[in-house]
Amino acid sequence: MATQKLYAGVKLREVRTGLNLTQKAFAEKLGVSLPYLNQMENNNRP
């Protein structure tokens, strides 16, 4: 059975920009690194 990955990059970016946060500030609030958030927003990480 194949596992389907969920990519939410577009939604993450919409939420972040709606809150007027930079990637750095949003990453800190989420408790993830800036590079990881960038990869998620660009759909390189599920």
mmCIF file of the N, C-alpha and C atoms, coordinates in Angstrom:
data_MODEL
# 
_entry.id   MODEL 
# 
loop_
_atom_site.group_PDB 
_atom_site.id 
_atom_site.type_symbol 
_atom_site.label_atom_id 
_atom_site.label_alt_id 
_atom_site.label_comp_id 
_atom_site.label_asym_id 
_atom_site.label_entity_id 
_atom_site.label_seq_id 
_atom_site.pdbx_PDB_ins_code 
_atom_site.Cartn_x 
_atom_site.Cartn_y 
_atom_site.Cartn_z 
_atom_site.occupancy 
_atom_site.B_iso_or_equiv 
_atom_site.pdbx_formal_charge 
_atom_site.auth_seq_id 
_atom_site.auth_comp_id 
_atom_site.auth_asym_id 
_atom_site.auth_atom_id 
_atom_site.pdbx_PDB_model_num 
ATOM 1   N N  . MET A 1 1  ? 0.845  -1.177 0.000  1.00 0.00 ? 1  MET A N  1 
ATOM 2   C CA . MET A 1 1  ? 0.000  0.000  0.000  1.00 0.00 ? 1  MET A CA 1 
ATOM 3   C C  . MET A 1 1  ? 0.891  1.242  0.000  1.00 0.00 ? 1  MET A C  1 
ATOM 4   N N  . ALA A 1 2  ? 0.682  2.125  -0.934 1.00 0.00 ? 2  ALA A N  1 
ATOM 5   C CA . ALA A 1 2  ? 1.491  3.334  -1.057 1.00 0.00 ? 2  ALA A CA 1 
ATOM 6   C C  . ALA A 1 2  ? 1.064  4.372  -0.021 1.00 0.00 ? 2  ALA A C  1 
ATOM 7   N N  . THR A 1 3  ? 2.055  5.085  0.495  1.00 0.00 ? 3  THR A N  1 
ATOM 8   C CA . THR A 1 3  ? 1.793  6.152  1.444  1.00 0.00 ? 3  THR A CA 1 
ATOM 9   C C  . THR A 1 3  ? 1.757  7.477  0.698  1.00 0.00 ? 3  THR A C  1 
ATOM 10  N N  . GLN A 1 4  ? 0.710  8.238  0.922  1.00 0.00 ? 4  GLN A N  1 
ATOM 11  C CA . GLN A 1 4  ? 0.580  9.534  0.267  1.00 0.00 ? 4  GLN A CA 1 
ATOM 12  C C  . GLN A 1 4  ? 1.085  10.618 1.213  1.00 0.00 ? 4  GLN A C  1 
ATOM 13  N N  . LYS A 1 5  ? 1.936  11.512 0.699  1.00 0.00 ? 5  LYS A N  1 
ATOM 14  C CA . LYS A 1 5  ? 2.467  12.597 1.509  1.00 0.00 ? 5  LYS A CA 1 
ATOM 15  C C  . LYS A 1 5  ? 1.605  13.839 1.329  1.00 0.00 ? 5  LYS A C  1 
ATOM 16  N N  . LEU A 1 6  ? 1.462  14.585 2.398  1.00 0.00 ? 6  LEU A N  1 
ATOM 17  C CA . LEU A 1 6  ? 0.669  15.802 2.381  1.00 0.00 ? 6  LEU A CA 1 
ATOM 18  C C  . LEU A 1 6  ? 1.601  17.001 2.286  1.00 0.00 ? 6  LEU A C  1 
ATOM 19  N N  . TYR A 1 7  ? 1.417  17.812 1.262  1.00 0.00 ? 7  TYR A N  1 
ATOM 20  C CA . TYR A 1 7  ? 2.205  19.031 1.091  1.00 0.00 ? 7  TYR A CA 1 
ATOM 21  C C  . TYR A 1 7  ? 1.293  20.228 1.319  1.00 0.00 ? 7  TYR A C  1 
ATOM 22  N N  . ALA A 1 8  ? 1.671  21.073 2.251  1.00 0.00 ? 8  ALA A N  1 
ATOM 23  C CA . ALA A 1 8  ? 0.828  22.215 2.612  1.00 0.00 ? 8  ALA A CA 1 
ATOM 24  C C  . ALA A 1 8  ? 1.561  23.535 2.432  1.00 0.00 ? 8  ALA A C  1 
ATOM 25  N N  . GLY A 1 9  ? 2.527  23.565 1.528  1.00 0.00 ? 9  GLY A N  1 
ATOM 26  C CA . GLY A 1 9  ? 3.360  24.750 1.345  1.00 0.00 ? 9  GLY A CA 1 
ATOM 27  C C  . GLY A 1 9  ? 2.590  26.013 1.034  1.00 0.00 ? 9  GLY A C  1 
ATOM 28  N N  . VAL A 1 10 ? 1.643  25.921 0.115  1.00 0.00 ? 10 VAL A N  1 
ATOM 29  C CA . VAL A 1 10 ? 0.872  27.109 -0.274 1.00 0.00 ? 10 VAL A CA 1 
ATOM 30  C C  . VAL A 1 10 ? 0.082  27.631 0.920  1.00 0.00 ? 10 VAL A C  1 
ATOM 31  N N  . LYS A 1 11 ? -0.548 26.740 1.657  1.00 0.00 ? 11 LYS A N  1 
ATOM 32  C CA . LYS A 1 11 ? -1.351 27.151 2.812  1.00 0.00 ? 11 LYS A CA 1 
ATOM 33  C C  . LYS A 1 11 ? -0.467 27.739 3.909  1.00 0.00 ? 11 LYS A C  1 
ATOM 34  N N  . LEU A 1 12 ? 0.689  27.136 4.142  1.00 0.00 ? 12 LEU A N  1 
ATOM 35  C CA . LEU A 1 12 ? 1.611  27.675 5.145  1.00 0.00 ? 12 LEU A CA 1 
ATOM 36  C C  . LEU A 1 12 ? 2.004  29.107 4.798  1.00 0.00 ? 12 LEU A C  1 
ATOM 37  N N  . ARG A 1 13 ? 2.345  29.338 3.545  1.00 0.00 ? 13 ARG A N  1 
ATOM 38  C CA . ARG A 1 13 ? 2.747  30.679 3.106  1.00 0.00 ? 13 ARG A CA 1 
ATOM 39  C C  . ARG A 1 13 ? 1.579  31.659 3.248  1.00 0.00 ? 13 ARG A C  1 
ATOM 40  N N  . GLU A 1 14 ? 0.360  31.222 2.909  1.00 0.00 ? 14 GLU A N  1 
ATOM 41  C CA . GLU A 1 14 ? -0.814 32.091 3.053  1.00 0.00 ? 14 GLU A CA 1 
ATOM 42  C C  . GLU A 1 14 ? -1.021 32.494 4.511  1.00 0.00 ? 14 GLU A C  1 
ATOM 43  N N  . VAL A 1 15 ? -0.891 31.532 5.409  1.00 0.00 ? 15 VAL A N  1 
ATOM 44  C CA . VAL A 1 15 ? -1.065 31.816 6.834  1.00 0.00 ? 15 VAL A CA 1 
ATOM 45  C C  . VAL A 1 15 ? 0.017  32.782 7.304  1.00 0.00 ? 15 VAL A C  1 
ATOM 46  N N  . ARG A 1 16 ? 1.263  32.503 6.941  1.00 0.00 ? 16 ARG A N  1 
ATOM 47  C CA . ARG A 1 16 ? 2.386  33.349 7.370  1.00 0.00 ? 16 ARG A CA 1 
ATOM 48  C C  . ARG A 1 16 ? 2.239  34.781 6.872  1.00 0.00 ? 16 ARG A C  1 
ATOM 49  N N  . THR A 1 17 ? 1.930  34.933 5.587  1.00 0.00 ? 17 THR A N  1 
ATOM 50  C CA . THR A 1 17 ? 1.798  36.287 5.041  1.00 0.00 ? 17 THR A CA 1 
ATOM 51  C C  . THR A 1 17 ? 0.552  36.981 5.591  1.00 0.00 ? 17 THR A C  1 
ATOM 52  N N  . GLY A 1 18 ? -0.490 36.218 5.877  1.00 0.00 ? 18 GLY A N  1 
ATOM 53  C CA . GLY A 1 18 ? -1.686 36.792 6.483  1.00 0.00 ? 18 GLY A CA 1 
ATOM 54  C C  . GLY A 1 18 ? -1.426 37.340 7.874  1.00 0.00 ? 18 GLY A C  1 
ATOM 55  N N  . LEU A 1 19 ? -0.457 36.755 8.556  1.00 0.00 ? 19 LEU A N  1 
ATOM 56  C CA . LEU A 1 19 ? -0.069 37.222 9.889  1.00 0.00 ? 19 LEU A CA 1 
ATOM 57  C C  . LEU A 1 19 ? 1.036  38.276 9.823  1.00 0.00 ? 19 LEU A C  1 
ATOM 58  N N  . ASN A 1 20 ? 1.451  38.622 8.616  1.00 0.00 ? 20 ASN A N  1 
ATOM 59  C CA . ASN A 1 20 ? 2.532  39.592 8.399  1.00 0.00 ? 20 ASN A CA 1 
ATOM 60  C C  . ASN A 1 20 ? 3.816  39.195 9.116  1.00 0.00 ? 20 ASN A C  1 
ATOM 61  N N  . LEU A 1 21 ? 4.158  37.905 9.029  1.00 0.00 ? 21 LEU A N  1 
ATOM 62  C CA . LEU A 1 21 ? 5.376  37.401 9.653  1.00 0.00 ? 21 LEU A CA 1 
ATOM 63  C C  . LEU A 1 21 ? 6.413  37.062 8.592  1.00 0.00 ? 21 LEU A C  1 
ATOM 64  N N  . THR A 1 22 ? 7.666  37.252 8.953  1.00 0.00 ? 22 THR A N  1 
ATOM 65  C CA . THR A 1 22 ? 8.749  36.797 8.090  1.00 0.00 ? 22 THR A CA 1 
ATOM 66  C C  . THR A 1 22 ? 8.881  35.288 8.262  1.00 0.00 ? 22 THR A C  1 
ATOM 67  N N  . GLN A 1 23 ? 9.613  34.663 7.354  1.00 0.00 ? 23 GLN A N  1 
ATOM 68  C CA . GLN A 1 23 ? 9.846  33.229 7.506  1.00 0.00 ? 23 GLN A CA 1 
ATOM 69  C C  . GLN A 1 23 ? 10.569 32.956 8.821  1.00 0.00 ? 23 GLN A C  1 
ATOM 70  N N  . LYS A 1 24 ? 11.514 33.810 9.178  1.00 0.00 ? 24 LYS A N  1 
ATOM 71  C CA . LYS A 1 24 ? 12.271 33.613 10.419 1.00 0.00 ? 24 LYS A CA 1 
ATOM 72  C C  . LYS A 1 24 ? 11.355 33.654 11.639 1.00 0.00 ? 24 LYS A C  1 
ATOM 73  N N  . ALA A 1 25 ? 10.491 34.663 11.706 1.00 0.00 ? 25 ALA A N  1 
ATOM 74  C CA . ALA A 1 25 ? 9.582  34.801 12.844 1.00 0.00 ? 25 ALA A CA 1 
ATOM 75  C C  . ALA A 1 25 ? 8.586  33.645 12.897 1.00 0.00 ? 25 ALA A C  1 
ATOM 76  N N  . PHE A 1 26 ? 8.069  33.241 11.741 1.00 0.00 ? 26 PHE A N  1 
ATOM 77  C CA . PHE A 1 26 ? 7.105  32.142 11.684 1.00 0.00 ? 26 PHE A CA 1 
ATOM 78  C C  . PHE A 1 26 ? 7.765  30.828 12.089 1.00 0.00 ? 26 PHE A C  1 
ATOM 79  N N  . ALA A 1 27 ? 8.992  30.606 11.629 1.00 0.00 ? 27 ALA A N  1 
ATOM 80  C CA . ALA A 1 27 ? 9.722  29.390 11.990 1.00 0.00 ? 27 ALA A CA 1 
ATOM 81  C C  . ALA A 1 27 ? 9.926  29.322 13.498 1.00 0.00 ? 27 ALA A C  1 
ATOM 82  N N  . GLU A 1 28 ? 10.264 30.452 14.111 1.00 0.00 ? 28 GLU A N  1 
ATOM 83  C CA . GLU A 1 28 ? 10.452 30.484 15.562 1.00 0.00 ? 28 GLU A CA 1 
ATOM 84  C C  . GLU A 1 28 ? 9.152  30.147 16.285 1.00 0.00 ? 28 GLU A C  1 
ATOM 85  N N  . LYS A 1 29 ? 8.030  30.696 15.816 1.00 0.00 ? 29 LYS A N  1 
ATOM 86  C CA . LYS A 1 29 ? 6.733  30.407 16.441 1.00 0.00 ? 29 LYS A CA 1 
ATOM 87  C C  . LYS A 1 29 ? 6.351  28.937 16.297 1.00 0.00 ? 29 LYS A C  1 
ATOM 88  N N  . LEU A 1 30 ? 6.723  28.334 15.152 1.00 0.00 ? 30 LEU A N  1 
ATOM 89  C CA . LEU A 1 30 ? 6.407  26.925 14.911 1.00 0.00 ? 30 LEU A CA 1 
ATOM 90  C C  . LEU A 1 30 ? 7.387  25.979 15.593 1.00 0.00 ? 30 LEU A C  1 
ATOM 91  N N  . GLY A 1 31 ? 8.539  26.494 15.996 1.00 0.00 ? 31 GLY A N  1 
ATOM 92  C CA . GLY A 1 31 ? 9.554  25.653 16.622 1.00 0.00 ? 31 GLY A CA 1 
ATOM 93  C C  . GLY A 1 31 ? 10.333 24.818 15.620 1.00 0.00 ? 31 GLY A C  1 
ATOM 94  N N  . VAL A 1 32 ? 10.470 25.349 14.399 1.00 0.00 ? 32 VAL A N  1 
ATOM 95  C CA . VAL A 1 32 ? 11.249 24.660 13.362 1.00 0.00 ? 32 VAL A CA 1 
ATOM 96  C C  . VAL A 1 32 ? 12.334 25.614 12.874 1.00 0.00 ? 32 VAL A C  1 
ATOM 97  N N  . SER A 1 33 ? 13.313 25.069 12.166 1.00 0.00 ? 33 SER A N  1 
ATOM 98  C CA . SER A 1 33 ? 14.379 25.912 11.640 1.00 0.00 ? 33 SER A CA 1 
ATOM 99  C C  . SER A 1 33 ? 13.893 26.676 10.414 1.00 0.00 ? 33 SER A C  1 
ATOM 100 N N  . LEU A 1 34 ? 14.565 27.778 10.132 1.00 0.00 ? 34 LEU A N  1 
ATOM 101 C CA . LEU A 1 34 ? 14.236 28.582 8.957  1.00 0.00 ? 34 LEU A CA 1 
ATOM 102 C C  . LEU A 1 34 ? 14.388 27.776 7.668  1.00 0.00 ? 34 LEU A C  1 
ATOM 103 N N  . PRO A 1 35 ? 15.487 27.023 7.488  1.00 0.00 ? 35 PRO A N  1 
ATOM 104 C CA . PRO A 1 35 ? 15.592 26.224 6.256  1.00 0.00 ? 35 PRO A CA 1 
ATOM 105 C C  . PRO A 1 35 ? 14.472 25.191 6.116  1.00 0.00 ? 35 PRO A C  1 
ATOM 106 N N  . TYR A 1 36 ? 14.054 24.597 7.234  1.00 0.00 ? 36 TYR A N  1 
ATOM 107 C CA . TYR A 1 36 ? 12.985 23.596 7.172  1.00 0.00 ? 36 TYR A CA 1 
ATOM 108 C C  . TYR A 1 36 ? 11.664 24.243 6.754  1.00 0.00 ? 36 TYR A C  1 
ATOM 109 N N  . LEU A 1 37 ? 11.352 25.405 7.316  1.00 0.00 ? 37 LEU A N  1 
ATOM 110 C CA . LEU A 1 37 ? 10.126 26.114 6.924  1.00 0.00 ? 37 LEU A CA 1 
ATOM 111 C C  . LEU A 1 37 ? 10.178 26.466 5.447  1.00 0.00 ? 37 LEU A C  1 
ATOM 112 N N  . ASN A 1 38 ? 11.316 26.939 4.986  1.00 0.00 ? 38 ASN A N  1 
ATOM 113 C CA . ASN A 1 38 ? 11.467 27.280 3.575  1.00 0.00 ? 38 ASN A CA 1 
ATOM 114 C C  . ASN A 1 38 ? 11.210 26.069 2.697  1.00 0.00 ? 38 ASN A C  1 
ATOM 115 N N  . GLN A 1 39 ? 11.737 24.915 3.087  1.00 0.00 ? 39 GLN A N  1 
ATOM 116 C CA . GLN A 1 39 ? 11.517 23.684 2.321  1.00 0.00 ? 39 GLN A CA 1 
ATOM 117 C C  . GLN A 1 39 ? 10.052 23.286 2.334  1.00 0.00 ? 39 GLN A C  1 
ATOM 118 N N  . MET A 1 40 ? 9.377  23.466 3.471  1.00 0.00 ? 40 MET A N  1 
ATOM 119 C CA . MET A 1 40 ? 7.949  23.137 3.533  1.00 0.00 ? 40 MET A CA 1 
ATOM 120 C C  . MET A 1 40 ? 7.140  24.068 2.637  1.00 0.00 ? 40 MET A C  1 
ATOM 121 N N  . GLU A 1 41 ? 7.449  25.362 2.662  1.00 0.00 ? 41 GLU A N  1 
ATOM 122 C CA . GLU A 1 41 ? 6.708  26.317 1.835  1.00 0.00 ? 41 GLU A CA 1 
ATOM 123 C C  . GLU A 1 41 ? 6.916  26.057 0.349  1.00 0.00 ? 41 GLU A C  1 
ATOM 124 N N  . ASN A 1 42 ? 8.065  25.511 0.000  1.00 0.00 ? 42 ASN A N  1 
ATOM 125 C CA . ASN A 1 42 ? 8.363  25.217 -1.402 1.00 0.00 ? 42 ASN A CA 1 
ATOM 126 C C  . ASN A 1 42 ? 8.031  23.771 -1.778 1.00 0.00 ? 42 ASN A C  1 
ATOM 127 N N  . ASN A 1 43 ? 7.282  23.088 -0.909 1.00 0.00 ? 43 ASN A N  1 
ATOM 128 C CA . ASN A 1 43 ? 6.841  21.702 -1.128 1.00 0.00 ? 43 ASN A CA 1 
ATOM 129 C C  . ASN A 1 43 ? 7.990  20.729 -1.363 1.00 0.00 ? 43 ASN A C  1 
ATOM 130 N N  . ASN A 1 44 ? 9.128  20.997 -0.708 1.00 0.00 ? 44 ASN A N  1 
ATOM 131 C CA . ASN A 1 44 ? 10.238 20.052 -0.748 1.00 0.00 ? 44 ASN A CA 1 
ATOM 132 C C  . ASN A 1 44 ? 10.217 19.123 0.458  1.00 0.00 ? 44 ASN A C  1 
ATOM 133 N N  . ARG A 1 45 ? 9.381  19.448 1.434  1.00 0.00 ? 45 ARG A N  1 
ATOM 134 C CA . ARG A 1 45 ? 9.193  18.621 2.631  1.00 0.00 ? 45 ARG A CA 1 
ATOM 135 C C  . ARG A 1 45 ? 7.705  18.516 2.917  1.00 0.00 ? 45 ARG A C  1 
ATOM 136 N N  . PRO A 1 46 ? 7.261  17.343 3.298  1.00 0.00 ? 46 PRO A N  1 
ATOM 137 C CA . PRO A 1 46 ? 5.839  17.193 3.652  1.00 0.00 ? 46 PRO A CA 1 
ATOM 138 C C  . PRO A 1 46 ? 5.557  17.787 5.028  1.00 0.00 ? 46 PRO A C  1 
# 
